[in-house]
Amino acid sequence: MMIKLELPAFETLRYLAEHDPERLERLRRTLTEQLIARSPETSRQRLRGLQFQIEARIRLAPNPVAACIAISGMMHSALDKLQRALRGPEPKAAPSAKILVFHPRR
């Protein structure tokens, strides 16, 4: 299922970022809410949880660039987990240990 949302032109987004960041933030929240509302009901709870995590990272970041880096890190971590899942379990290495022999005292 493909969900399409209409984004303003890049130049409009850039203008908002430079001159009206609060309006850009409202737009981001509105589009996020629309995306979640249009998603299958079975996905909404997970998407809301992800939205909560992203919002927390944004609030904790000292500036927009740090927020972007933090969210990018979340994305890379999720993609890494997906890649490992697609590759399947890694073969387990045989346990190695040094065996100590104890001789009784005589």
C-alpha positions as CSV (number, residue, x, y, z in Angstrom):
1,M,0.0,0.0,0.0
2,M,1.5,3.3,-1.1
3,I,0.6,6.4,0.9
4,K,1.2,9.7,-0.8
5,L,1.3,13.0,0.9
6,E,1.6,16.4,-0.9
7,L,4.7,18.2,0.2
8,P,5.2,21.9,-0.6
9,A,7.9,22.7,-3.1
10,F,11.5,22.6,-1.9
11,E,11.9,26.4,-2.1
12,T,8.8,26.8,0.1
13,L,10.3,24.4,2.7
14,R,13.6,26.2,2.6
15,Y,11.9,29.6,3.0
16,L,10.0,28.2,6.1
17,A,13.2,26.8,7.6
18,E,14.9,30.2,7.2
19,H,12.1,32.6,8.0
20,D,9.3,30.7,9.9
21,P,10.6,27.5,11.6
22,E,7.6,27.3,13.8
23,R,5.3,27.0,10.8
24,L,7.6,24.4,9.3
25,E,7.4,22.5,12.6
26,R,3.6,22.6,12.5
27,L,3.7,21.4,8.9
28,R,5.9,18.5,9.9
29,R,3.6,17.5,12.7
30,T,0.5,17.8,10.5
31,L,2.1,15.6,7.7
32,T,3.3,13.1,10.3
33,E,-0.2,12.8,11.8
34,Q,-1.8,12.5,8.3
35,L,0.7,9.7,7.4
36,I,-0.1,7.8,10.6
37,A,-3.8,8.3,10.1
38,R,-3.7,6.9,6.6
39,S,-1.6,3.9,7.6
40,P,-3.1,0.5,8.2
41,E,-4.6,0.2,11.6
42,T,-2.2,-2.7,12.5
43,S,0.8,-0.3,12.0
44,R,-0.5,2.8,13.8
45,Q,0.6,1.9,17.3
46,R,4.1,1.1,16.2
47,L,4.2,4.3,14.2
48,R,3.0,6.3,17.2
49,G,5.7,4.7,19.3
50,L,8.3,5.6,16.7
51,Q,7.0,9.2,16.4
52,F,7.3,9.5,20.2
53,Q,10.9,8.4,20.1
54,I,11.7,10.8,17.3
55,E,10.0,13.7,19.1
56,A,12.0,12.9,22.2
57,R,15.3,13.0,20.2
58,I,14.3,16.3,18.7
59,R,13.5,17.8,22.1
60,L,16.7,16.6,23.7
61,A,18.9,17.8,20.8
62,P,20.7,21.2,21.4
63,N,20.1,22.3,17.8
64,P,18.5,21.1,14.6
65,V,21.7,19.6,13.2
66,A,22.1,17.5,16.3
67,A,18.5,16.4,16.1
68,C,19.1,15.3,12.4
69,I,22.2,13.4,13.4
70,A,20.3,11.6,16.3
71,I,17.4,10.6,14.0
72,S,19.8,9.5,11.3
73,G,21.5,7.3,13.9
74,M,18.1,5.8,14.8
75,M,17.5,5.0,11.1
76,H,20.9,3.5,10.6
77,S,20.5,1.3,13.7
78,A,17.1,0.1,12.4
79,L,18.5,-0.7,8.9
80,D,21.4,-2.6,10.5
81,K,19.0,-4.7,12.5
82,L,16.9,-5.4,9.3
83,Q,20.1,-6.3,7.4
84,R,21.1,-8.8,10.1
85,A,17.6,-10.3,10.2
86,L,17.7,-10.8,6.4
87,R,21.1,-12.4,6.5
88,G,19.8,-14.9,9.1
89,P,21.5,-16.2,12.2
90,E,25.3,-16.2,12.2
91,P,26.9,-19.5,12.7
92,K,27.9,-20.0,16.3
93,A,31.6,-20.4,17.0
94,A,32.5,-23.5,18.9
95,P,33.1,-22.7,22.5
96,S,36.8,-22.7,23.3
97,A,38.3,-23.2,26.8
98,K,41.5,-24.4,28.2
99,I,40.9,-27.6,30.1
100,L,42.8,-27.8,33.4
101,V,43.6,-31.2,34.7
102,F,43.7,-31.6,38.5
103,H,45.7,-34.5,39.9
104,P,44.9,-35.8,43.3
105,R,47.5,-35.3,46.0
106,R,49.5,-38.3,47.1
